[in-house]
Structure formats: C-alpha cells, structure tokens
Amino acid sequence: MLIAPFTGAKLALIAGSMLLTYKRDQKTSIPFPGCWDFAGGGREGDEHPIACALRELEEEFSLQLPAERIHWGRRYTSVTQGCLDAYFFVGTLTAEDILSIRFGNEGQYWRMMPINEFLAHSNAVPYLQARLRDYLNGADNLLKHLEKTT
C-alpha cells in the first residue's frame, strides 16, 4: 500500500524531561523565523514519513537513529501547505546521542529544552506545541497504521 502524498515530517526527541530543539534562522523567507523548532522538514521523492523525519534529523543534527526509536506519530493537516498533510513523530534520545550531535547549517543553534519550557515558550512554533500536547495527552498513535503501509 502506498503512502498518500504529504508535505513533510517533524520529530520531537525526548531524553527524560528534556526535548531536542533548535532556534530557526531569522529569515523572513521561511515560516516561523527565529522560533524554537524540532528536527524535520520537507518530503523528498516518495519517501516514507518516518524516513523523511530521520533523514532530516541526520541532515540537521548528524544523528542516525533507528526507526524503532520513534514510538508515536500522527498525521495532521499541514500548517504551511493546507492542501496536503504532514506527520509529527515522537521518539527518544540517549545521553550518548546528545553528545554526538553535530549541528548543521540550518538554524542558529540547538539546545536541550525542558518540555514544559517549550510548551509555555512564547517563541516556539505554535503548531508544534499543540502537537506535542496531543502526544502528552495520550492522543491516538497512528504508527501501527503506518507500519502496515510499508
């Protein structure tokens, strides 16, 4: 079964009570300039949503994580391209993963941010705050459906 078209995927990675975040570039040509964001970006070719998120993670943070480390995901209407959907995933990081991060050239800098700080931050990407709340509030997990389509 093929995956329906989608714009891209974002990946919230958690280590304990901390969240991997980065400060977006301050460019007026991009959505949410200067806001706190998660790894992720646009789909390339016909890649699977999880493959999209993991490729972007590697490009942005030089981290190669196995798909098994992603334990939650949902499909949402895209905020930037409403005619298509986008995916949001949640996974885990280890202390070793954090030590091996080599930040790429997208964004200003990265940091491990307390989850509660991200949720309350006035300069975080708002739709990512809402999607993270969905996860924390136990919203339905669509990963099992995605696994059946690969």
N, C-alpha and C positions, 0 to 999 in steps of 0.2 A: 504494500500500500504506500502511495506517495504522500509526502507532507504537503499540505496546502501552502500556497505562497505566503510568505511573511517577510517583514522588513528587517528584523534582526533580533538579537537576544542580549539581555543583561544578566549579570551573575553577581549575586551578593554572597560573599565568602565570609564565614564566621569562624572565629577562634575564641572559644569561651564566650565572654560578653563583648568582644571586640569585632569590628567589621572592617574589611579592607575597602578603603575609599581613596579617591583621588580628586584633586581640585581641577576642574575643567579649565582649558585655556580661556583667556579673556579676549575672545574674538567675537565680534558682532555677527559673523557669518555662520556661527554654529548655534544650535539650540542650547539654552541654559548656560550661557557663558559665565565662567567663574564660579559655578556651583559645584557642590560635592556630589560625586557620581560613583558608580560601580563599573567594574570591567564590563566590556561588551561593545557591540556595535552592529553594523550592517551585515546582512547575509551576503555571501559570495557564491555565485553559481546556484547549484541545487543542494547546498549543504544542509545537513540535518540541524535543527535548532540547538541541540547540545554541542554539536561540532562547531557551530558558529560561536557560541559563548566561549568554548575552550580555546579556539583559535584566537579570538580577541584577547583573552586572558594572557596567552603566550606572547602576542604582539605587544601588549601594553605593560605587562609585568614580568615577562620572561619566565612565567610559571607554566609547567606542563603537569596538569592534574589528570588523573584517570576519570572517566565519566562516572564511575562508581562513587566518587566523592560528591556528586550532585545528588541530593536526596529529596528535593522538592522543586516543582515547576508548574507554571500556569501560562496559558495563552491569554493575552489581553489585546484590546484594540490599541493600535499604535497611536501614541500621542502626537508624533510628528507627521505621520502619514496615515490618517484615519481610514483610508480605503483598504488597508491591509492590517494584519495583526502583528504582534511582536511577542516574544517569550521573555519570561522572568524566571530565573532559577536561583536556588539557594544551595550552597554547599559548605564544606568545612575546609579549614586550613589548619596546618600544624605549625608549631614553633619553627620547625625546620623549613617549612615552606616560606614563612615570613622572612627568615634570614636569607633565603636565596632570591628574594625579589630584586630584580634589576629593572628599574622604571624606564620605560621607553620615552619616545619623543612626543607623545600626545598627553596634554595636561601639564600643569605647573609642578605638582609634587603629590606624593601619596602619604597616607598615614593610616594607622590602625585607629579607628574611632570607636568609642563606646556606642553600642547600639542605641541606647536611649538618647545620646547626644545627637546622633544622626536623625533620629525620628523627630526631635524637637528643633533641629537646626533651621534657622530662617533662610539659610543659603544652601540647602540641599535640594536636589532635583525633586520637586513635589510628587510627581507620579511614582518615583521610586520609594519615597517614604510610604505612600499608600500601599504599594505592592508588598513592601516589607511587612507592613502591618497585617496584610492579608495572611502572609505566612505565619507570623507570630500569633495570630488569632485562630489558626487552625483551618484556614480555607482549604477547599478540596485540592488535592495533589493530582495533577494530570500526567505525571511521569509514567505511570503504568500504561496509559494510552499511547504515549509517545514510543515507549519500548516496543509495543506491538506493531508500530508502523515502520520499524527499521528492518 
